[in-house]
Amino acid sequence: MRFLVIACFLLFSSVAALAQSGSNETEMRAREVGRSLRCVVCQNQSIDESDAPLAADMRRLVRKQIDSGMSNEEVIDFMRAQYGDYVLLKPPVQGNTLVLWLVPAGLVLLAMGWLVINSRRRIAPDVPELSAAEAERVKSALETDAS
């Protein structure tokens, strides 16, 4: 009888461990996918970080897709089809997102140009020429200081 109890215990614990390892893999994959998807309510948080109810729904949807056998890329493509490119935290470079990639670079170049122009104005201010009488006074003052 004791042997039967131990055998049943080992059998159930190994089955539970196998089920646990499968859910751990699913959870790790869901978190990985969740870190690359934007919460459409919070806007700058991934669905993995967000506490919004919609983000929780999106996390459940990701886990459901992973459980159905989809790869991470297929899950991301599925979510992209559902919510559009906006759901991606790192949008791809394409025609409709080109502005997102070019505007920051343009603003940096514009700021650098403004800094260069303003720094040149400060370095070379307009200094009037000395008259002959002023030049003579400076020369005589320097000569008296030198002796």
C-alpha contacts under 8 A as a table, 3 or more apart, distances in Angstrom:
res1	aa1	res2	aa2	distance
1	M	4	L	5.17
1	M	5	V	6.44
2	R	5	V	5.21
2	R	6	I	6.31
3	F	6	I	5.18
3	F	7	A	6.08
4	L	7	A	5.07
4	L	8	C	6.10
5	V	8	C	5.19
5	V	9	F	6.12
6	I	9	F	5.03
6	I	10	L	6.17
7	A	10	L	5.19
7	A	11	L	6.08
8	C	11	L	5.04
8	C	12	F	6.11
9	F	12	F	5.31
9	F	13	S	6.05
10	L	13	S	5.18
10	L	14	S	6.06
11	L	14	S	5.34
11	L	15	V	6.27
12	F	15	V	5.11
12	F	16	A	6.09
13	S	16	A	5.01
13	S	17	A	6.06
14	S	17	A	4.97
14	S	18	L	6.18
15	V	18	L	5.14
15	V	19	A	6.22
16	A	19	A	5.08
16	A	20	Q	5.99
17	A	20	Q	4.94
17	A	21	S	6.12
18	L	21	S	5.19
18	L	22	G	6.32
19	A	22	G	5.21
19	A	23	S	6.34
20	Q	23	S	5.17
20	Q	24	N	6.09
21	S	24	N	4.95
21	S	25	E	6.27
22	G	25	E	5.26
22	G	26	T	6.31
23	S	26	T	4.91
23	S	27	E	5.95
24	N	27	E	4.97
24	N	28	M	6.08
25	E	28	M	5.11
25	E	29	R	6.15
26	T	29	R	5.17
26	T	30	A	5.97
26	T	63	R	6.97
26	T	66	I	6.70
26	T	67	D	7.07
27	E	30	A	4.99
27	E	31	R	6.11
27	E	63	R	7.46
28	M	31	R	5.18
28	M	32	E	6.18
29	R	32	E	4.99
29	R	33	V	6.16
29	R	66	I	7.74
29	R	72	N	7.11
30	A	33	V	5.17
30	A	34	G	5.84
30	A	59	R	7.29
30	A	62	V	6.22
30	A	63	R	5.72
30	A	66	I	7.23
31	R	34	G	4.79
31	R	35	R	6.12
31	R	48	D	6.11
32	E	35	R	5.37
32	E	36	S	6.99
33	V	36	S	5.44
33	V	37	L	6.64
33	V	62	V	7.65
33	V	72	N	6.29
33	V	75	V	7.70
33	V	76	I	6.95
34	G	37	L	5.24
34	G	38	R	7.89
34	G	46	S	6.33
34	G	47	I	5.31
34	G	48	D	4.83
34	G	59	R	6.77
34	G	62	V	7.63
35	R	38	R	7.76
35	R	46	S	5.27
35	R	47	I	6.60
35	R	48	D	5.51
35	R	49	E	7.66
36	S	46	S	6.55
36	S	88	L	6.27
36	S	89	L	5.61
36	S	90	K	7.37
37	L	46	S	5.41
37	L	47	I	6.03
37	L	76	I	7.62
37	L	87	V	5.48
37	L	88	L	4.84
37	L	89	L	5.50
38	R	42	C	7.91
38	R	43	Q	6.34
38	R	44	N	6.66
38	R	45	Q	5.83
38	R	46	S	4.36
38	R	47	I	5.69
38	R	86	Y	7.42
38	R	87	V	4.77
38	R	88	L	5.53
38	R	89	L	5.14
39	C	42	C	5.39
39	C	43	Q	5.61
39	C	44	N	7.20
39	C	45	Q	5.83
39	C	46	S	5.35
39	C	47	I	4.81
39	C	50	S	6.79
39	C	54	L	7.56
39	C	55	A	5.61
39	C	87	V	6.80
40	V	43	Q	5.27
40	V	54	L	7.88
40	V	55	A	7.75
40	V	86	Y	7.60
40	V	87	V	6.40
41	V	52	A	7.17
41	V	54	L	7.17
41	V	55	A	7.77
42	C	45	Q	5.85
42	C	50	S	7.10
42	C	52	A	7.38
44	N	89	L	7.77
45	Q	48	D	7.94
45	Q	49	E	6.13
45	Q	50	S	5.94
46	S	49	E	5.36
46	S	50	S	6.18
46	S	89	L	7.15
47	I	50	S	5.15
47	I	55	A	4.96
47	I	56	A	7.31
47	I	58	M	7.02
47	I	59	R	6.62
48	D	55	A	7.65
48	D	59	R	7.25
50	S	55	A	6.12
50	S	56	A	7.92
51	D	55	A	6.71
51	D	56	A	7.13
52	A	55	A	5.23
52	A	56	A	6.56
53	P	56	A	5.08
53	P	57	D	6.37
54	L	57	D	4.98
54	L	58	M	6.15
55	A	58	M	4.89
55	A	59	R	6.11
56	A	59	R	5.03
56	A	60	R	6.27
57	D	60	R	5.11
57	D	61	L	6.21
58	M	61	L	4.97
58	M	62	V	6.19
59	R	62	V	5.06
59	R	63	R	6.26
60	R	63	R	5.13
60	R	64	K	6.11
61	L	64	K	5.04
61	L	65	Q	6.23
62	V	65	Q	5.18
62	V	66	I	6.22
62	V	75	V	6.56
62	V	79	M	8.00
63	R	66	I	5.03
63	R	67	D	6.03
64	K	67	D	5.07
64	K	68	S	6.22
65	Q	68	S	5.07
65	Q	69	G	6.75
65	Q	70	M	5.84
65	Q	75	V	6.27
66	I	69	G	5.32
66	I	70	M	5.08
66	I	71	S	6.70
66	I	72	N	7.40
66	I	75	V	7.03
67	D	70	M	7.32
70	M	74	E	5.75
70	M	75	V	6.15
71	S	74	E	5.13
71	S	75	V	6.24
72	N	75	V	5.12
72	N	76	I	6.25
73	E	76	I	5.07
73	E	77	D	6.09
74	E	77	D	4.97
74	E	78	F	6.03
75	V	78	F	4.96
75	V	79	M	6.20
76	I	79	M	5.13
76	I	80	R	6.01
77	D	80	R	4.92
77	D	81	A	6.11
78	F	81	A	5.09
78	F	82	Q	6.31
79	M	82	Q	4.96
79	M	83	Y	6.02
79	M	84	G	7.58
79	M	87	V	7.34
80	R	83	Y	5.28
80	R	84	G	4.70
80	R	85	D	5.66
80	R	86	Y	7.83
80	R	87	V	6.26
80	R	88	L	7.24
81	A	84	G	5.54
83	Y	86	Y	6.87
83	Y	87	V	5.94
84	G	87	V	6.12
85	D	88	L	5.70
85	D	91	P	6.46
86	Y	89	L	7.56
86	Y	91	P	7.22
88	L	91	P	5.46
91	P	97	T	7.20
92	P	97	T	7.10
93	V	97	T	5.91
93	V	98	L	5.99
93	V	101	W	7.28
94	Q	97	T	5.40
94	Q	98	L	5.78
95	G	98	L	5.33
96	N	99	V	7.22
97	T	100	L	5.30
97	T	101	W	6.84
98	L	101	W	5.23
98	L	102	L	6.10
99	V	102	L	5.12
99	V	103	V	5.69
100	L	103	V	5.98
100	L	104	P	7.34
101	W	104	P	6.51
101	W	105	A	7.21
102	L	105	A	5.31
102	L	106	G	6.03
103	V	106	G	4.99
103	V	107	L	6.08
104	P	107	L	5.09
104	P	108	V	6.24
105	A	108	V	5.15
105	A	109	L	6.27
106	G	109	L	5.12
106	G	110	L	6.05
107	L	110	L	4.99
107	L	111	A	6.09
108	V	111	A	5.14
108	V	112	M	6.17
109	L	112	M	5.09
109	L	113	G	6.16
110	L	113	G	5.15
110	L	114	W	6.21
111	A	114	W	5.07
111	A	115	L	6.19
112	M	115	L	5.08
112	M	116	V	6.22
113	G	116	V	5.14
113	G	117	I	6.18
114	W	117	I	5.23
114	W	118	N	6.10
115	L	118	N	5.19
115	L	119	S	5.93
116	V	119	S	5.19
116	V	120	R	6.27
117	I	120	R	5.37
117	I	121	R	6.55
118	N	121	R	5.18
118	N	122	R	6.51
119	S	122	R	5.23
119	S	123	I	6.23
120	R	123	I	5.13
120	R	124	A	6.24
121	R	124	A	5.68
121	R	125	P	6.31
122	R	125	P	6.04
130	L	134	E	5.82
130	L	135	A	5.96
131	S	134	E	5.22
131	S	135	A	6.16
132	A	135	A	5.11
132	A	136	E	6.18
133	A	136	E	5.12
133	A	137	R	6.32
134	E	137	R	5.08
134	E	138	V	6.26
135	A	138	V	5.17
135	A	139	K	6.16
136	E	139	K	5.06
136	E	140	S	6.16
137	R	140	S	5.21
137	R	141	A	6.09
138	V	141	A	5.08
138	V	142	L	6.18
139	K	142	L	5.21
139	K	143	E	6.23
140	S	143	E	5.04
140	S	144	T	6.23
141	A	144	T	5.29
141	A	145	D	6.26
142	L	145	D	5.11
142	L	146	A	6.18
143	E	146	A	5.14
143	E	147	S	6.52
144	T	147	S	5.47
